[in-house]
Amino acid sequence: MENTTSSTTTLTSLLGIKHPIIMAPMFLVSNVKMLVAGMEHGVAGCVPALNYRTISELKEAITALKKAKVEGGAFGINLIVNKSNIKYKDQLAACCELGVDFIITSLGSPRHTIAQCKPKGIKVFCDVVDVKYAKIVEELGCDAVIAVNNQAGGHRGNIAPTELIQNLTDAVQIPVISAGGVSDKNHLQTMLSAGAIGVSVGSPFIASIESGISEEYKQACVDYGAKDIIMTEKISGTPCTVINTPYVQNLGTKQNWFEALLNKNKKLKKWVKMLRFMIGTNMVTKAATSATYKTVWVAGPTIEATKKIASVEHIIQRFI
């Protein structure tokens, strides 16, 4: 494993980009249009593989991104690498076959991903929330860790941004990329000064013209702020940050008994689908999936700085 310290490495040199920023992968939000705009203006972009229903759609997206790539930009794919993602190996194979600049792994061991990507020259960055897991992925040979702190949107960590950066830079020799709590140039500089080689930024880009979500979701990021971000268990069973809209207030943030049962035993979901079909009612649907990523809007507290729906180019200017 290459012993590259964060003090001698920058994200710009690691990925060949102009600015030390990764546009973070966001479920149902990130798309090719956003990433192309990011690359055109000197940052890296990443999209979740799960944003594409089929492997052929994923391949089409990678092909389009390769075609649109310009000097000073880079693109990557985010892979869920645990058993819950039954498409994982096919998604990884597509990335290796077509070639991407980097992969971000989440929720599982990156061992197989690293083994497949290293010979292809594909960088592997691993989401971590603490020192323990950072040391594990360092031993496996990843190129950098992404420090998911307590200001991140979605499934966040529990440690404050600069504290987590410092904990990790003290504990591992590989570079640290900070995720969460960055909405402008000053925040970016704070993370770099703490020892990060760059940042992964998600929530500020939700209300971009290019993002693939509803205008209502984008406008919510303008209308609401940091104080309106709360934690909910309703979507996946794992606490997740969302905007506290009237819909969320009415829905509540705790799982009902049926949601809890389903999240303990994923295999039951297929039986629920059968039951819905048989009885022809929405009652079971509402009980089992009363919240989804389309009706409950994931975001982090950095939407505080979002004052209007703007282009990716305009949003990047806030950081540089």
C-alpha positions as CSV (number, residue, x, y, z in Angstrom):
1,M,0.0,0.0,0.0
2,E,1.3,3.4,-0.9
3,N,2.2,5.4,2.2
4,T,0.9,8.8,1.1
5,T,0.3,11.3,3.9
6,S,-2.4,13.9,3.7
7,S,0.2,16.7,4.3
8,T,1.8,15.9,0.9
9,T,-1.3,15.2,-1.1
10,T,-4.1,17.4,-2.3
11,L,-7.4,16.4,-3.8
12,T,-6.6,18.5,-6.9
13,S,-3.5,16.4,-7.6
14,L,-5.1,13.1,-6.7
15,L,-8.0,13.6,-9.2
16,G,-6.5,16.1,-11.6
17,I,-9.1,18.8,-10.8
18,K,-8.9,22.5,-10.4
19,H,-10.6,22.9,-7.0
20,P,-10.5,20.5,-4.0
21,I,-14.2,19.7,-4.2
22,I,-16.2,16.6,-4.8
23,M,-19.9,17.1,-5.6
24,A,-21.2,14.4,-3.3
25,P,-23.3,11.5,-4.5
26,M,-27.0,12.1,-3.5
27,F,-29.7,9.4,-4.0
28,L,-32.3,10.5,-6.6
29,V,-30.7,14.0,-6.8
30,S,-27.3,13.5,-8.6
31,N,-27.3,13.0,-12.4
32,V,-25.1,13.2,-15.5
33,K,-26.1,16.9,-16.1
34,M,-24.9,17.9,-12.7
35,L,-21.7,16.1,-12.9
36,V,-20.9,17.4,-16.4
37,A,-21.5,21.0,-15.2
38,G,-19.2,20.3,-12.2
39,M,-16.4,18.9,-14.4
40,E,-16.7,21.9,-16.7
41,H,-16.0,24.2,-13.8
42,G,-13.1,22.4,-12.2
43,V,-14.6,20.0,-9.6
44,A,-15.2,16.3,-9.3
45,G,-18.7,14.8,-9.3
46,C,-20.0,11.6,-8.0
47,V,-23.4,9.8,-8.6
48,P,-24.8,6.8,-6.8
49,A,-25.0,3.7,-8.9
50,L,-28.4,3.1,-7.4
51,N,-29.7,6.1,-9.2
52,Y,-29.9,3.9,-12.2
53,R,-32.4,1.0,-12.2
54,T,-30.5,-1.2,-14.6
55,I,-26.8,-1.9,-15.4
56,S,-27.4,-0.7,-19.0
57,E,-28.6,2.7,-17.7
58,L,-25.5,2.9,-15.5
59,K,-23.3,2.1,-18.4
60,E,-25.0,4.8,-20.5
61,A,-24.3,7.3,-17.8
62,I,-20.6,6.4,-17.4
63,T,-20.2,6.5,-21.2
64,A,-21.8,10.0,-21.3
65,L,-19.6,11.2,-18.5
66,K,-16.5,9.9,-20.1
67,K,-17.4,11.7,-23.4
68,A,-18.1,15.0,-21.6
69,K,-15.1,14.9,-19.3
70,V,-12.8,17.9,-19.7
71,E,-9.3,18.7,-18.3
72,G,-9.6,19.8,-14.7
73,G,-12.7,17.7,-14.0
74,A,-13.2,14.2,-12.8
75,F,-16.2,11.9,-12.1
76,G,-16.9,8.9,-9.9
77,I,-19.5,6.4,-8.9
78,N,-20.8,5.7,-5.4
79,L,-21.3,2.0,-4.5
80,I,-23.2,0.5,-1.6
81,V,-20.9,-2.5,-1.0
82,N,-22.9,-4.6,1.5
83,K,-25.3,-7.5,0.8
84,S,-28.4,-5.2,0.7
85,N,-27.2,-4.1,-2.7
86,I,-27.8,-7.1,-4.9
87,K,-26.6,-5.2,-8.0
88,Y,-23.2,-4.3,-6.4
89,K,-20.9,-6.7,-8.3
90,D,-22.5,-5.9,-11.7
91,Q,-22.2,-2.2,-10.9
92,L,-18.6,-2.5,-10.0
93,A,-17.9,-4.6,-13.1
94,A,-19.4,-1.8,-15.2
95,C,-17.2,0.8,-13.6
96,C,-14.1,-1.3,-14.1
97,E,-15.0,-2.2,-17.7
98,L,-15.8,1.4,-18.9
99,G,-13.4,3.2,-16.6
100,V,-14.2,5.9,-14.0
101,D,-11.8,8.2,-12.1
102,F,-12.8,7.1,-8.6
103,I,-15.3,5.1,-6.6
104,I,-16.7,6.0,-3.2
105,T,-17.7,3.0,-1.1
106,S,-20.4,3.1,1.5
107,L,-22.0,0.7,4.1
108,G,-19.7,-2.3,3.9
109,S,-16.2,-3.7,3.3
110,P,-14.4,-2.2,0.3
111,R,-12.0,-5.2,0.0
112,H,-13.4,-6.5,-3.3
113,T,-13.8,-3.0,-4.7
114,I,-10.2,-2.1,-4.0
115,A,-9.0,-5.4,-5.4
116,Q,-10.9,-4.9,-8.7
117,C,-10.1,-1.2,-9.0
118,K,-6.3,-1.1,-8.2
119,P,-5.2,-2.8,-11.4
120,K,-7.4,-0.4,-13.4
121,G,-6.0,2.7,-11.8
122,I,-9.3,3.7,-10.4
123,K,-9.1,5.5,-7.0
124,V,-11.2,4.2,-4.1
125,F,-12.4,6.5,-1.4
126,C,-14.2,5.0,1.6
127,D,-16.9,6.7,3.8
128,V,-16.0,6.5,7.4
129,V,-17.4,8.0,10.6
130,D,-14.6,7.1,13.1
131,V,-11.0,6.1,13.5
132,K,-11.8,2.4,13.9
133,Y,-13.2,1.9,10.4
134,A,-10.6,4.3,8.9
135,K,-7.8,2.1,10.0
136,I,-9.6,-1.0,8.6
137,V,-10.0,0.5,5.1
138,E,-6.4,1.9,5.2
139,E,-5.1,-1.6,5.7
140,L,-7.2,-2.8,2.8
141,G,-5.5,-0.3,0.6
142,C,-8.0,2.5,-0.2
143,D,-6.6,5.8,-1.5
144,A,-8.4,8.1,0.9
145,V,-11.1,8.2,3.5
146,I,-14.2,10.4,3.4
147,A,-14.8,11.7,6.9
148,V,-18.6,11.9,7.3
149,N,-19.2,14.3,10.2
150,N,-22.2,15.4,12.2
151,Q,-23.0,18.2,9.8
152,A,-23.5,16.0,6.7
153,G,-26.8,15.5,5.1
154,G,-28.5,12.0,5.0
155,H,-26.9,9.3,7.0
156,R,-24.4,11.4,8.9
157,G,-21.7,10.7,11.5
158,N,-21.6,11.8,15.2
159,I,-18.4,13.7,15.4
160,A,-17.9,17.5,14.6
161,P,-16.1,18.3,11.3
162,T,-12.7,19.5,12.5
163,E,-12.5,17.1,15.4
164,L,-13.1,14.1,13.0
165,I,-10.5,15.4,10.5
166,Q,-8.0,15.7,13.3
167,N,-8.8,12.3,14.8
168,L,-8.3,10.7,11.4
169,T,-5.2,12.6,10.3
170,D,-3.6,11.6,13.6
171,A,-4.6,7.9,13.1
172,V,-4.0,7.1,9.5
173,Q,-1.4,7.8,6.8
174,I,-3.8,8.1,3.8
175,P,-5.5,11.4,2.9
176,V,-8.7,12.6,4.5
177,I,-11.6,14.2,2.6
178,S,-14.2,16.0,4.8
179,A,-17.9,15.5,4.2
180,G,-20.4,17.8,5.8
181,G,-20.6,21.4,7.1
182,V,-19.3,23.2,4.0
183,S,-21.5,25.8,2.4
184,D,-18.9,28.5,1.3
185,K,-15.2,29.3,0.8
186,N,-14.7,30.0,4.5
187,H,-16.0,26.6,5.5
188,L,-13.8,25.0,2.8
189,Q,-10.7,26.8,4.2
190,T,-11.6,25.6,7.7
191,M,-11.6,22.0,6.6
192,L,-8.3,22.4,4.7
193,S,-6.7,24.1,7.7
194,A,-7.8,21.2,9.9
195,G,-5.9,18.7,7.7
196,A,-8.4,17.6,5.0
197,I,-7.1,17.5,1.4
198,G,-10.5,18.5,0.1
199,V,-14.2,18.3,0.8
200,S,-17.3,16.4,-0.4
201,V,-20.2,18.8,-0.7
202,G,-23.8,17.7,-1.2
203,S,-26.7,19.7,0.2
204,P,-25.7,23.1,-1.4
205,F,-26.1,21.4,-4.9
206,I,-29.6,20.1,-4.3
207,A,-31.2,23.3,-5.4
208,S,-29.2,23.5,-8.6
209,I,-30.9,24.0,-11.9
210,E,-29.3,20.8,-13.2
211,S,-30.4,18.5,-10.3
212,G,-32.9,15.7,-11.0
213,I,-35.5,16.4,-8.4
214,S,-38.8,18.4,-8.2
215,E,-39.0,22.1,-8.1
216,E,-40.8,21.8,-4.7
217,Y,-37.7,20.0,-3.2
218,K,-35.4,22.6,-4.6
219,Q,-37.5,25.4,-3.3
220,A,-37.7,23.8,0.1
221,C,-33.9,24.1,0.3
222,V,-34.3,27.8,-0.3
223,D,-37.2,28.3,2.1
224,Y,-35.9,26.3,5.0
225,G,-32.6,26.5,6.9
226,A,-30.3,24.8,9.4
227,K,-32.8,25.0,12.2
228,D,-35.3,23.0,10.1
229,I,-33.1,19.9,9.7
230,I,-34.3,17.0,11.8
231,M,-33.6,13.3,12.1
232,T,-36.1,10.7,11.0
233,E,-36.2,6.9,11.1
234,K,-39.1,6.7,8.7
235,I,-37.3,6.1,5.4
236,S,-34.8,3.3,6.1
237,G,-34.9,2.6,9.8
238,T,-31.5,4.3,10.2
239,P,-31.6,8.0,11.4
240,C,-31.4,10.3,8.4
241,T,-31.4,14.1,8.2
242,V,-34.4,15.6,6.4
243,I,-36.2,19.0,6.0
244,N,-38.9,19.4,8.6
245,T,-41.8,20.1,6.2
246,P,-45.5,20.1,7.3
247,Y,-45.7,16.6,5.6
248,V,-42.8,15.3,7.9
249,Q,-44.4,17.0,10.9
250,N,-47.7,15.2,10.2
251,L,-45.9,11.9,9.5
252,G,-43.7,11.9,12.6
253,T,-40.1,10.8,12.8
254,K,-40.3,7.4,14.5
255,Q,-41.0,4.1,12.7
256,N,-44.4,2.5,13.2
257,W,-44.4,-1.1,14.2
258,F,-44.8,-2.4,10.6
259,E,-41.9,-0.3,9.3
260,A,-39.7,-1.5,12.2
261,L,-40.6,-5.1,11.4
262,L,-39.7,-4.7,7.7
263,N,-36.4,-3.0,8.5
264,K,-35.4,-5.9,10.7
265,N,-36.3,-8.4,8.0
266,K,-35.9,-7.2,4.4
267,K,-37.2,-10.5,3.0
268,L,-40.7,-9.6,4.2
269,K,-40.9,-6.8,1.7
270,K,-41.7,-9.1,-1.2
271,W,-44.6,-10.6,0.7
272,V,-45.9,-7.1,1.4
273,K,-45.9,-6.4,-2.3
274,M,-47.9,-9.6,-2.9
275,L,-50.3,-8.6,-0.2
276,R,-50.9,-5.1,-1.7
277,F,-51.8,-6.7,-5.0
278,M,-54.1,-9.3,-3.5
279,I,-56.2,-7.0,-1.3
280,G,-56.2,-4.0,-3.7
281,T,-55.9,-1.3,-1.0
282,N,-53.5,1.5,-0.1
283,M,-53.6,0.7,3.6
284,V,-50.7,-1.7,3.6
285,T,-48.7,0.6,1.3
286,K,-49.1,3.5,3.7
287,A,-48.2,1.4,6.7
288,A,-45.1,-0.1,5.1
289,T,-43.8,2.8,3.0
290,S,-45.4,5.9,4.5
291,A,-42.2,7.8,3.8
292,T,-39.9,7.6,0.8
293,Y,-37.0,9.6,-0.6
294,K,-39.5,11.3,-3.0
295,T,-41.9,12.5,-0.3
296,V,-39.4,13.2,2.5
297,W,-36.6,15.5,1.4
298,V,-33.1,14.7,2.6
299,A,-30.8,17.6,3.2
300,G,-28.1,18.8,5.6
301,P,-27.9,22.1,7.6
302,T,-25.7,23.7,4.9
303,I,-28.9,24.5,3.0
304,E,-28.8,27.6,5.3
305,A,-26.7,29.3,2.7
306,T,-29.0,28.4,-0.2
307,K,-30.8,31.6,-1.2
308,K,-32.1,30.7,-4.6
309,I,-32.2,27.9,-7.2
310,A,-29.0,28.4,-9.2
311,S,-26.8,26.7,-11.7
312,V,-24.0,24.3,-10.6
313,E,-21.6,26.9,-11.9
314,H,-23.0,29.6,-9.7
315,I,-22.9,27.4,-6.6
316,I,-19.3,26.4,-7.2
317,Q,-18.4,30.1,-7.2
318,R,-19.4,30.3,-3.6
319,F,-16.5,27.9,-2.7
320,I,-13.8,29.4,-4.9
